[in-house]
Amino acid sequence: MKFHTLIFLVGIFLVRQSLADCFDIDKDEPKQLIGYLKFEIFPGPPEFASVKQGDEPEPTYILQLKEPICIKEQEGFSDSKQYFSSVHLVAKPNTSKHLKSWINKEVNVYLSEPMPAHTGHHHAPLVAWVHDITLPQNDDITSEYNTSATVIRAFYDSLEHGQGENAAEFIVPQKRKGAFAPAALSQFYGNMIEPIKLNMIKTLSDSQYSVSYSYKKSSKACNGDAIIDTVKQNGENFILQIKALNGC
């Protein structure tokens, strides 16, 4: 009997603990989530069944979460016992470009005005507006040791501080001219409203990497992606080529 009572009490504790971990929409929660950003077309009115059968298309951003979450019960809208792994994101004017640029990437989203889904226009259990979005920062860069990724990071660190002369040292010597001349790099990257910031390095091969970066110059903001090729000369790594993928 005591054994069954213990199991019962443990069960109650786990349920209470689980419910306590649910987000409280009345407190404007969740305020931040991390997940994989997707873009999908859902069928809208009149039938909310199929765009191919005449329903209006509803373009939608969906955040696919790594771990399921729950929200505390809201009368008529949600059940706190139900866990879910997707969130319907709504862009604000200042985040619209970022959402478009970072589709199919892992992102941090900072949310406001969350609400449970309650109409056919809501395409996930939770709907929230995005007032800021960033790419996750990888604080552990030890995997880059003894690779050419270190010169890429050094290049962007130099640009972030407007130091074109330092940045040019990481470009292969024969290409330190034109846009990659020290003075040109300092002039372009040294006068920004928001300095360039390297958001991500992804290894494609021993000598090729993809990067994501962001900056704001005058009224124009850039959320850029590029493919970078590196080369080894006299035992040292250099950047051989940078191919921008989206115009900035």
Backbone torsions as a table, in degrees:
resi	resn	phi	psi	omega
1	MET	NA	-45.2	-179.7
2	LYS	-62.0	-36.8	-179.9
3	PHE	-62.3	-45.1	179.7
4	HIS	-66.5	-36.8	177.9
5	THR	-63.6	-41.3	179.2
6	LEU	-62.4	-44.2	178.2
7	ILE	-60.3	-42.5	-179.5
8	PHE	-61.5	-44.5	-178.7
9	LEU	-67.3	-39.6	176.8
10	VAL	-62.6	-40.8	178.3
11	GLY	-60.7	-44.1	178.2
12	ILE	-61.4	-42.9	179.9
13	PHE	-61.0	-44.6	-178.4
14	LEU	-64.8	-39.9	178.5
15	VAL	-64.0	-45.6	-179.8
16	ARG	-63.6	-41.2	178.9
17	GLN	-63.9	-40.5	179.5
18	SER	-62.3	-45.7	-179.2
19	LEU	-66.6	-34.5	179.5
20	ALA	-64.9	-27.4	-179.0
21	ASP	-81.0	-10.2	179.6
22	CYS	-69.2	147.2	178.6
23	PHE	-73.0	147.1	-179.0
24	ASP	-107.5	107.7	-178.2
25	ILE	-64.4	-30.8	178.5
26	ASP	-63.1	-20.1	176.9
27	LYS	-102.5	17.5	178.8
28	ASP	63.5	37.3	177.5
29	GLU	-105.5	151.2	-0.5
30	PRO	-77.9	148.1	179.4
31	LYS	-92.5	-23.4	-178.8
32	GLN	-149.0	138.6	176.0
33	LEU	-140.7	157.8	175.2
34	ILE	-126.6	139.0	-179.1
35	GLY	-176.0	-169.9	-177.5
36	TYR	-99.4	121.5	-175.4
37	LEU	-84.7	124.4	179.4
38	LYS	-122.6	155.0	174.4
39	PHE	-119.4	127.6	-178.0
40	GLU	-137.2	153.5	173.4
41	ILE	-105.8	118.8	178.3
42	PHE	-107.3	151.7	175.8
43	PRO	-75.5	134.2	178.7
44	GLY	-107.5	-145.9	-179.6
45	PRO	-68.8	153.4	12.3
46	PRO	-90.1	-21.4	-170.7
47	GLU	-106.3	-15.9	-177.7
48	PHE	55.6	40.0	-174.9
49	ALA	-122.9	-48.1	-174.9
50	SER	-158.6	123.5	174.9
51	VAL	-63.0	-36.8	-178.4
52	LYS	-67.8	-16.1	177.9
53	GLN	-105.5	13.5	171.9
54	GLY	109.2	3.9	176.4
55	ASP	-78.4	148.0	179.1
56	GLU	-65.7	133.8	177.5
57	PRO	-73.8	138.4	177.4
58	GLU	-121.9	96.4	177.6
59	PRO	-63.7	133.4	-171.7
60	THR	-143.0	139.5	170.3
61	TYR	-93.9	129.7	178.4
62	ILE	-121.2	130.2	173.5
63	LEU	-97.3	115.6	178.0
64	GLN	-91.2	115.1	-173.2
65	LEU	-81.3	149.8	175.4
66	LYS	-71.7	-38.7	-179.5
67	GLU	-124.9	140.3	179.1
68	PRO	-66.9	151.6	178.8
69	ILE	-129.0	173.1	174.5
70	CYS	-142.2	162.5	175.4
71	ILE	-122.4	146.3	179.0
72	LYS	-63.7	147.6	-170.7
73	GLU	-58.2	131.5	173.9
74	GLN	-116.0	127.9	-172.0
75	GLU	-53.9	122.7	175.8
76	GLY	81.7	-5.8	-173.6
77	PHE	-115.8	-46.7	-169.4
78	SER	-142.2	163.1	179.2
79	ASP	-120.8	118.7	-175.4
80	SER	-66.7	-11.8	177.5
81	LYS	-82.3	-10.9	-176.1
82	GLN	-93.3	121.8	175.8
83	TYR	-98.0	147.9	-178.9
84	PHE	-144.0	161.7	-173.1
85	SER	-125.7	12.6	178.8
86	SER	-136.0	146.6	-179.6
87	VAL	-131.9	133.1	176.3
88	HIS	-82.2	116.5	-178.5
89	LEU	-99.2	138.7	177.0
90	VAL	-118.2	125.6	-177.6
91	ALA	-76.2	145.4	167.3
92	LYS	-101.0	164.8	-176.4
93	PRO	-53.1	-36.6	-176.9
94	ASN	-82.0	-8.9	-178.9
95	THR	-115.8	-2.8	-176.0
96	SER	-59.5	-46.2	-178.3
97	LYS	-65.4	-38.1	179.7
98	HIS	-64.4	-42.7	179.4
99	LEU	-61.7	-42.7	179.3
100	LYS	-63.5	-37.0	-175.2
101	SER	-75.9	-26.7	-170.6
102	TRP	-111.4	24.1	173.2
103	ILE	-61.2	140.3	-179.4
104	ASN	68.5	28.2	175.7
105	LYS	-129.0	159.0	172.9
106	GLU	-78.0	132.0	-174.9
107	VAL	-137.6	155.5	165.5
108	ASN	-98.3	127.6	176.6
109	VAL	-117.5	138.4	177.7
110	TYR	-110.2	122.8	-163.1
111	LEU	-112.2	157.3	172.0
112	SER	-144.9	161.4	176.5
113	GLU	52.9	44.9	178.5
114	PRO	-68.1	146.5	176.8
115	MET	-152.6	150.7	176.0
116	PRO	-69.2	147.4	176.3
117	ALA	-62.7	135.6	179.2
118	HIS	-147.7	8.5	173.6
119	THR	-136.7	169.7	177.7
120	GLY	-67.8	-14.3	178.7
121	HIS	-82.1	-8.5	179.3
122	HIS	-97.8	124.0	-168.1
123	HIS	-112.7	20.4	172.0
124	ALA	-156.1	161.6	-176.8
125	PRO	-60.0	-27.7	180.0
126	LEU	-123.7	136.7	177.0
127	VAL	-118.3	134.9	179.9
128	ALA	-151.0	151.6	178.7
129	TRP	-91.9	141.7	-176.6
130	VAL	-99.9	111.2	178.4
131	HIS	-97.6	-11.0	172.8
132	ASP	-159.7	151.4	179.9
133	ILE	-148.4	136.3	178.9
134	THR	-138.2	164.6	171.5
135	LEU	-89.5	141.6	-179.8
136	PRO	-59.9	142.6	177.8
137	GLN	-93.8	130.5	176.8
138	ASN	-94.8	101.0	-176.5
139	ASP	-75.5	-20.4	-179.5
140	ASP	-94.3	102.0	-178.1
141	ILE	-106.1	15.9	-178.4
142	THR	-63.9	-24.7	178.4
143	SER	-67.0	-15.8	179.9
144	GLU	-86.9	-10.5	-179.5
145	TYR	-57.8	139.0	177.8
146	ASN	64.0	26.0	174.4
147	THR	-128.2	169.1	178.7
148	SER	-77.9	-2.3	175.9
149	ALA	-62.7	-25.3	-178.1
150	THR	-65.7	-34.4	179.2
151	VAL	-72.9	-31.1	176.4
152	ILE	-65.7	-45.1	179.1
153	ARG	-63.8	-41.2	179.3
154	ALA	-64.6	-37.8	178.3
155	PHE	-59.9	-49.3	-178.2
156	TYR	-73.2	-32.1	174.3
157	ASP	-61.3	-40.6	178.7
158	SER	-65.4	-43.1	179.1
159	LEU	-64.5	-36.9	179.9
160	GLU	-59.0	-31.7	179.5
161	HIS	-96.8	9.6	176.1
162	GLY	70.7	21.3	-175.7
163	GLN	-100.7	84.2	-178.2
164	GLY	-63.9	-34.4	-179.0
165	GLU	-64.6	-42.8	177.4
166	ASN	-66.5	-42.3	-178.5
167	ALA	-61.4	-40.6	-177.1
168	ALA	-64.1	-24.0	179.1
169	GLU	-63.2	-20.1	-177.5
170	PHE	-98.5	1.9	173.0
171	ILE	-92.7	141.5	178.7
172	VAL	-54.5	133.5	-170.3
173	PRO	-50.1	-41.4	-175.7
174	GLN	-69.5	-7.1	-179.6
175	LYS	-114.4	15.3	178.7
176	ARG	-84.7	62.4	-179.5
177	LYS	-149.6	169.9	-178.5
178	GLY	60.2	-129.1	-178.2
179	ALA	-65.9	-19.7	-179.0
180	PHE	-101.8	10.8	173.1
181	ALA	-70.8	145.7	-177.5
182	PRO	-52.3	-45.8	-178.4
183	ALA	-64.8	-39.4	-179.9
184	ALA	-65.9	-40.8	178.3
185	LEU	-64.2	-43.1	179.1
186	SER	-64.4	-41.7	-178.3
187	GLN	-64.8	-42.8	-176.2
188	PHE	-76.2	-46.4	-172.7
189	TYR	-92.7	-8.1	-177.8
190	GLY	-88.4	-6.0	-177.1
191	ASN	-129.3	69.1	-177.4
192	MET	-121.4	149.1	174.5
193	ILE	-67.2	-44.4	174.7
194	GLU	-126.1	114.4	-176.3
195	PRO	-58.6	153.8	178.1
196	ILE	-61.9	140.3	-179.6
197	LYS	-134.1	127.5	176.3
198	LEU	-78.0	119.0	-176.7
199	ASN	-95.7	-29.3	-174.9
200	MET	-159.4	141.3	167.6
201	ILE	-123.6	128.7	177.7
202	LYS	-125.2	128.4	-179.4
203	THR	-77.3	125.0	174.9
204	LEU	-101.0	-34.6	175.2
205	SER	-159.9	-176.2	-179.4
206	ASP	-62.3	-23.4	-175.9
207	SER	-124.9	6.0	-177.8
208	GLN	-133.6	139.5	-176.8
209	TYR	-139.7	153.1	168.0
210	SER	-107.9	142.9	-179.8
211	VAL	-131.7	154.2	170.2
212	SER	-124.8	141.3	-177.2
213	TYR	-149.1	165.7	179.1
214	SER	-146.3	149.9	174.0
215	TYR	-163.6	167.3	176.0
216	LYS	-135.2	121.8	179.7
217	LYS	-122.5	122.9	-171.5
218	SER	54.3	-128.4	-178.2
219	SER	-93.7	0.4	-175.2
220	LYS	-100.3	124.6	175.9
221	ALA	-101.3	144.5	178.8
222	CYS	-123.1	130.9	167.9
223	ASN	-120.3	93.3	-166.8
224	GLY	-104.5	158.3	173.6
225	ASP	-131.5	147.1	-180.0
226	ALA	-151.5	157.0	171.0
227	ILE	-106.5	128.1	-177.8
228	ILE	-118.1	126.6	174.3
229	ASP	-101.2	138.5	178.1
230	THR	-118.5	163.3	-179.9
231	VAL	-145.0	151.1	178.3
232	LYS	-106.0	127.3	177.1
233	GLN	-130.5	126.8	179.9
234	ASN	52.9	38.4	176.4
235	GLY	80.6	4.4	-179.6
236	GLU	-120.5	147.1	179.9
237	ASN	-90.3	140.9	176.9
238	PHE	-137.5	158.3	172.2
239	ILE	-81.0	124.0	-179.1
240	LEU	-93.5	-39.3	-174.0
241	GLN	-157.2	141.3	174.3
242	ILE	-123.5	118.8	-179.7
243	LYS	-112.0	105.0	178.6
244	ALA	-69.2	138.5	-175.7
245	LEU	-99.8	-16.3	-176.2
246	ASN	-138.2	30.5	168.1
247	GLY	86.5	1.6	176.9
248	CYS	-148.6	NA	NA
